[in-house]
Amino acid sequence: MVMTNDTTVAETAAATRQPLPRLNFAKTAPKVFKAVIGLDAAARDGLDPALVELIQIRASHLNGCAYCLHMHTNDARKAGESEDRLHMVAVWREARNFFSPKEQAALALTDAVTRLCDAGVPDAVYAEAAAHFEDAELAQVLSLILAINTWNRIALATAKVAGTDERQG
């Protein structure tokens, strides 16, 4: 640990409620970062942009990723998503009337894939999603869920700060 005036970096970070300095993943692992960008872009291809943002918002809620949650709620607003629906994503099961059956199936699949350790992906959840999406589109939805979970883990592991958006420059 680095000492500065008898205070460690960790103690200073804890006292100021700031995360410890972490690596810049994009600069430190550029090939991996570009591969994740490629996965993300490929996963979105052909999907309804509103559905893309709902999936990303839900996974980010479940993973506790404030950085991605802030980014994707802003993206959803820019795409015309209503505030009511954005507020209801966290409690979508109790607010089903805000979401179409197809969106509900995608959100349920997002929950199951994001929380694999709870019960895996139950057959009923998968079957419901398969009933609303053709195979190719279902593969895109699954890919998007995998991509946002990867982004959440990168952001959380590297202590990205909510309210910043590195895509802007």
Stockholm file with secondary structure:
# STOCKHOLM 1.0

chainA/1-169         MVMTNDTTVAETAAATRQPLPRLNFAKTAPKVFKAVIGLDAAARDGLDPALVELIQIRASHLNGCAYCLHMHTNDARKAGESEDRLHMVAVWREARNFFSPKEQAALALTDAVTRLCDAGVPDAVYAEAAAHFEDAELAQVLSLILAINTWNRIALATAKVAGTDERQG
#=GR chainA/1-169 SS CCEETTEEHHHHHHHHTCCCCCCCHHHHSHHHHHHHHHHHHHHHTTSCHHHHHHHHHHHHHHHTCHHHHHHHHHHHHHTTCCHHHHHHGGGGGGGGGGSCHHHHHHHHHHHHHHTHHHHCSCHHHHHHHHHHSCHHHHHHHHHHHHHHHHHHHHHHHTTCCTTCCGGGC
#=GC SS_cons         CCEETTEEHHHHHHHHTCCCCCCCHHHHSHHHHHHHHHHHHHHHTTSCHHHHHHHHHHHHHHHTCHHHHHHHHHHHHHTTCCHHHHHHGGGGGGGGGGSCHHHHHHHHHHHHHHTHHHHCSCHHHHHHHHHHSCHHHHHHHHHHHHHHHHHHHHHHHTTCCTTCCGGGC
//
